C-alpha cells in the first residue's frame, strides 16, 4: 500500500521523465557549446545535482546514447511525415501534378527530395553536434544505424527519380544517397561553426542540384514547397 506522504507512482514517473528530458536538453545545449564539457557542467545547466545525472545515465557515453536515441526517434518521425505527405498527396490527387496550394500533391521525386531535406534539416540542425560526439563515444556503426531510415528514404526517392529521368543516373541510388548525406552533413558543420546560416532552403536546393536537377528548377521547387506551407515543424521525442 502506498504511503499517504509518498509521491503517486504516476506522478513520480512523470517527474522522472521530465528530469531526464531536462538533462538531455541541457546536454544538447552544453555539448553544442563545448563538446568536452563535463557531466557536472551539464548537471548545473539542467538545474540538478550531479548525482541526479548519474541516476539517469551511468556516464558520458550513456548520456550521448540517450541523445542518439532521441535523434533516432526524431529522424523516424520526420521520415514518416515525409512519406505520409507524399503518399497522401498522390492518393488525394489521383496523380494530378498540376494541383497547387496547401495540401497539394507531390508533383514528383524532385519535390519529394526537397520536402525530405526541408523536414529533416531542423532535426539535423538540432542534433548536429551529436554526429561527431556519437562517432567518438558510440562508434560509426551506431551512427550508421541512426541515419539508416533517412538513407533508405532518400535512396528510394532517388531510385524513382532516376527511373523517371528527373535525376541523373551516373551514380546508383545508394551511393548517390550517401554522397548527398555527406554533403548535407558538411553543410550542417558549417552552420555549427558559424560560417553559414540556413533554414533548410539552401540545403534542399543544393541536394536537388547534386541529384541532377538544374539550379533554376531546384530553386523553384523549394520555393513552391514553402509557398504551399507543406513543411511540418520538427518533432522532439519528449
C-alpha positions in Angstrom: 0.0 0.0 0.0 1.3 3.5 -0.9 2.1 5.8 2.0 -0.1 8.9 2.1 3.1 11.0 2.0 4.8 9.1 -0.8 4.5 10.5 -4.4 1.9 8.8 -6.5 3.6 6.3 -8.9 2.2 8.0 -12.0 3.3 11.4 -10.8 6.7 10.0 -9.8 7.2 8.5 -13.3 6.2 11.8 -14.9 8.7 13.7 -12.7 11.4 11.2 -13.6 10.7 11.6 -17.3 10.7 15.4 -17.0 14.0 15.4 -15.2 15.6 13.1 -17.8 14.3 15.3 -20.6 15.7 18.4 -18.9 19.1 16.7 -18.6 19.1 15.8 -22.2 18.1 19.3 -23.3 20.9 20.7 -21.2 23.3 18.2 -22.6 22.4 19.1 -26.1 23.0 22.8 -25.4 26.2 22.4 -23.4 27.8 19.9 -25.7 27.0 22.2 -28.6 28.9 25.0 -26.9 31.7 22.7 -25.7 32.0 19.1 -26.7 34.4 18.5 -23.9 32.1 19.8 -21.1 31.7 17.6 -18.0 28.7 15.9 -16.6 29.0 18.4 -13.7 28.6 21.3 -16.3 25.5 19.6 -17.7 24.0 19.0 -14.3 24.5 22.7 -13.4 22.9 23.7 -16.7 19.9 21.4 -16.1 19.5 22.7 -12.5 20.0 19.3 -10.9 22.7 17.7 -8.7 25.5 15.7 -10.4 24.3 12.5 -8.7 20.9 13.0 -10.4 22.5 12.9 -13.8 24.1 9.6 -12.7 20.7 8.3 -11.6 19.6 8.5 -15.3 22.9 8.0 -17.1 25.8 5.9 -15.9 28.3 8.2 -17.7 29.1 10.3 -20.7 28.7 7.5 -23.2 25.3 6.6 -21.8 24.2 10.3 -22.0 25.3 10.6 -25.6 23.5 7.3 -26.3 20.4 8.9 -24.8 20.7 11.8 -27.1 21.3 9.4 -30.0 18.0 7.7 -29.1 16.2 11.0 -29.2 17.7 11.8 -32.5 16.8 8.4 -34.0 13.2 8.9 -32.9 13.1 12.4 -34.3 14.5 11.1 -37.6 12.0 8.3 -37.7 9.1 10.7 -37.1 10.4 13.1 -39.8 10.8 10.3 -42.3 7.3 9.1 -41.5 6.0 12.6 -42.1 7.6 12.9 -45.5 6.3 9.5 -46.5 2.8 10.3 -45.4 2.8 13.7 -47.1 3.9 12.1 -50.4 1.5 9.2 -50.1 -1.4 11.4 -49.1 -0.8 13.8 -52.0 -0.6 11.1 -54.6 -3.8 9.4 -53.2 -5.9 12.6 -53.0 -4.8 13.9 -56.3 -5.0 10.8 -58.4 -1.6 11.8 -59.8 -2.5 15.3 -60.8 0.8 17.1 -60.7 -0.7 20.4 -61.6 -2.5 21.0 -58.3 -1.1 23.7 -56.0 -1.7 25.2 -52.7 -1.7 23.8 -49.1 -2.0 20.0 -49.1 -1.2 19.9 -52.8 0.0 16.5 -54.1 3.7 15.8 -54.5 4.4 16.6 -58.2 7.4 14.2 -58.3 10.7 13.0 -57.0 12.3 16.4 -57.1 9.6 17.8 -54.8 9.8 14.7 -52.6 13.6 15.1 -52.1 13.3 18.8 -51.4 10.5 18.1 -48.9 12.5 15.5 -47.2 15.5 17.8 -46.8 13.4 20.7 -45.5 11.7 18.4 -43.0 14.9 16.8 -41.8 17.0 19.9 -41.7 15.7 21.3 -38.4 16.2 17.8 -36.9 19.8 17.8 -38.2 20.3 21.4 -37.0 19.1 20.4 -33.5 21.3 17.4 -33.3 24.2 18.4 -35.5 26.8 18.4 -32.6 25.7 14.8 -31.8 27.1 13.4 -35.0 30.7 14.0 -34.1 30.1 13.0 -30.4 28.4 9.8 -31.4 31.3 8.7 -33.6 33.7 9.4 -30.8 31.6 8.0 -27.9 29.5 5.3 -29.6 31.3 4.4 -32.8 30.5 4.7 -36.5 28.2 1.6 -36.6 25.7 3.3 -34.2 25.8 6.5 -36.2 25.1 4.4 -39.3 22.1 2.8 -37.6 20.9 6.3 -36.5 20.9 7.5 -40.1 19.6 4.3 -41.7 15.9 5.3 -42.1 16.8 8.6 -43.7 19.3 6.9 -46.1 16.7 4.3 -47.1 14.1 7.0 -47.8 16.4 9.2 -49.9 17.6 6.1 -51.8 14.0 5.3 -52.7 13.3 8.8 -53.8 16.4 8.9 -55.9 15.7 5.5 -57.5 12.2 6.7 -58.6 13.7 10.0 -59.8 16.3 8.2 -61.9 13.6 5.9 -63.3 11.6 8.9 -64.4 14.6 10.7 -65.7 14.3 13.5 -63.2 17.7 12.8 -61.6 20.9 11.8 -63.3 21.8 8.1 -63.4 25.6 8.4 -63.4 25.6 7.1 -59.8 23.3 4.4 -58.4 20.7 5.5 -55.8 22.5 4.0 -52.8 25.9 5.7 -53.3 24.2 8.9 -54.5 22.2 8.9 -51.3 25.4 8.6 -49.3 27.0 11.4 -51.3 24.0 13.8 -50.7 24.1 12.8 -47.0 27.8 13.7 -46.7 27.1 17.0 -48.5 24.3 17.9 -46.1 26.3 16.9 -43.0 29.1 19.1 -44.3 26.7 22.0 -44.6 25.4 21.3 -41.1 29.0 21.5 -40.0 29.4 25.0 -41.4 26.2 26.0 -39.5 27.7 24.5 -36.4 30.9 26.5 -36.8 29.0 29.8 -37.6 30.2 30.0 -41.2 26.7 29.7 -42.7 23.1 30.1 -41.6 20.2 28.3 -43.3 16.7 27.3 -42.6 17.0 24.3 -45.0 16.2 26.2 -48.2 19.8 26.4 -49.4 20.4 22.8 -48.3 17.3 21.5 -50.1 18.3 23.4 -53.3 21.8 22.0 -53.1 20.5 18.5 -52.7 18.4 18.7 -55.8 21.3 20.1 -57.8 23.5 17.3 -56.6 20.9 14.8 -57.8 20.9 16.4 -61.2 18.2 19.0 -61.2 19.1 22.3 -62.9 19.6 25.2 -60.5 16.6 27.2 -61.6 14.2 24.3 -61.3 15.7 23.3 -58.0 15.2 26.8 -56.5 11.6 27.0 -57.9 10.8 23.5 -56.4 11.9 24.6 -53.0 10.0 28.0 -53.3 6.8 26.1 -54.2 7.0 23.9 -51.2 7.4 26.9 -48.9 4.5 28.7 -50.7 2.3 25.6 -50.2 3.3 25.6 -46.5 3.8 21.8 -46.6 6.7 21.6 -44.2 5.7 20.5 -40.7 7.7 21.6 -37.6 10.3 19.1 -36.3 9.3 16.6 -33.6 11.1 16.4 -30.3 10.6 12.9 -28.7 10.0 14.5 -25.3 
